[in-house]
Amino acid sequence: MLAEMLVWTGTQATKPARQLGYARAAVSLWSRRRRWTRDWAEHESNTRDFALKTVAACRRRDTVWLLGGGTLSDLPLTELSALFKRVVVYDIAWLPQARVAARRWPNVELKLADVTGVVRPLSEWRLGMPLPIPQADAMADLDPVPPDCVLSLNLLSQLPLLPMEYVQRQGMTLQSAETFGRAILQAHLRGLEAFTCPVGLIADARRIWRSRAGEVVLSESAVLGVKLPAPEKSWHWPVAPRGEIDNETGLEILVEASRLNTESPD
Ligand SMILES: C[S@@+](CC[C@H](N)C(=O)[O-])C[C@H]1O[C@@H](n2cnc3c(N)ncnc32)[C@H](O)[C@@H]1O
């Protein structure tokens, strides 16, 4: 608990992002990963492999953008740092551990950014006011230099969560909050499609709860029913093995990986 307090204090995030709970969520991610390092290893390795497969299709290798840096554990930074002149990693909250770890690579830059563009306007939003409209071009201006490759890594399903929690805390119904959440997800997908360079998308597709006996108790879309691009690869990520949420049920994620703007998938 004390360790988590210290990490939270050292986590970098804007005031609106803190207000919506992104610093707290970053610490929670760090803490869960510490508890389940071995269980998450295969998922992280699959993510790194797919990211490298995506960059193999890049003709120019000046700048690569990584969206959703988190703990950095699923990013192949050593390889990307050797392949590209600039590796720019975006997240809405940066853990102190990630900032220290990134110093290892002189051409890796960690940037604080909200890739949806809705967090700051939302922090001033109250029930009865028009909601900010998630824009597909929210990512276009992240950096003045356009990227040669974009990787969205285990980020998509997370984008609507805290905005939806926030609007419900302000009194919005679940149904309206979900409509807003879908608009955030769709804007991210349209934004990725709008890049002219190769794009890799690794995203949670379904949440699956399993009993102690291994039976599926519940399976639901992790992206509010939004259609994802056809996956080239998929795998199961035991995100919360039994004991994390309760002693009887474990939660796993069906992760799907796809490539956009790549002429010949191989
Ligand atoms: C499930 S984590 C995956 C991160 C990383 N790939 C990892 O496994 O450690 C999702 C990440 O998305 C970030 N995130 C959530 N909403 C964001 C937003 N609006 N803009 C930028 N990053 C966001 C979170 O801070 C978190 O680090």
The ligand as a MOL file (V3000), in Angstrom:
LIG
                    3D

  0  0  0     0  0            999 V3000
M  V30 BEGIN CTAB
M  V30 COUNTS 27 29 0 0 0
M  V30 BEGIN ATOM
M  V30 1 C -3.7770 -1.9850 -20.4820 0
M  V30 2 S -2.6510 -0.6770 -20.4550 0 CHG=1
M  V30 3 C -1.5140 -1.2200 -21.6530 0
M  V30 4 C -0.2620 -0.4630 -21.5180 0
M  V30 5 C 0.9930 -1.1890 -21.9070 0
M  V30 6 N 0.9540 -1.5580 -23.2890 0
M  V30 7 C 1.2750 -2.2890 -20.8860 0
M  V30 8 O 0.8750 -3.4280 -21.1030 0
M  V30 9 O 1.8480 -1.9670 -19.8360 0 CHG=-1
M  V30 10 C -3.4760 0.6680 -21.2160 0
M  V30 11 C -2.6800 1.9590 -21.1920 0
M  V30 12 O -3.4370 2.9280 -21.8880 0
M  V30 13 C -3.2420 4.1720 -21.2780 0
M  V30 14 N -4.3610 5.0400 -21.6470 0
M  V30 15 C -5.6560 4.8930 -21.2860 0
M  V30 16 N -6.3790 5.9060 -21.8130 0
M  V30 17 C -5.5240 6.6890 -22.5260 0
M  V30 18 C -5.6850 7.8890 -23.3050 0
M  V30 19 N -6.8560 8.4990 -23.4120 0
M  V30 20 N -4.5840 8.3860 -23.9160 0
M  V30 21 C -3.3650 7.7800 -23.7910 0
M  V30 22 N -3.1610 6.6710 -23.0650 0
M  V30 23 C -4.2250 6.1250 -22.4410 0
M  V30 24 C -3.1920 3.8220 -19.8080 0
M  V30 25 O -2.5780 4.8330 -19.0350 0
M  V30 26 C -2.4150 2.5090 -19.8120 0
M  V30 27 O -1.0420 2.7020 -19.6530 0
M  V30 END ATOM
M  V30 BEGIN BOND
M  V30 1 1 1 2
M  V30 2 1 2 3
M  V30 3 1 2 10
M  V30 4 1 3 4
M  V30 5 1 4 5
M  V30 6 1 5 6
M  V30 7 1 5 7
M  V30 8 2 7 8
M  V30 9 1 7 9
M  V30 10 1 10 11
M  V30 11 1 11 12
M  V30 12 1 11 26
M  V30 13 1 12 13
M  V30 14 1 13 14
M  V30 15 1 13 24
M  V30 16 1 14 15
M  V30 17 1 14 23
M  V30 18 2 15 16
M  V30 19 1 16 17
M  V30 20 1 17 18
M  V30 21 2 17 23
M  V30 22 1 18 19
M  V30 23 2 18 20
M  V30 24 1 20 21
M  V30 25 2 21 22
M  V30 26 1 22 23
M  V30 27 1 24 25
M  V30 28 1 24 26
M  V30 29 1 26 27
M  V30 END BOND
M  V30 END CTAB
M  END
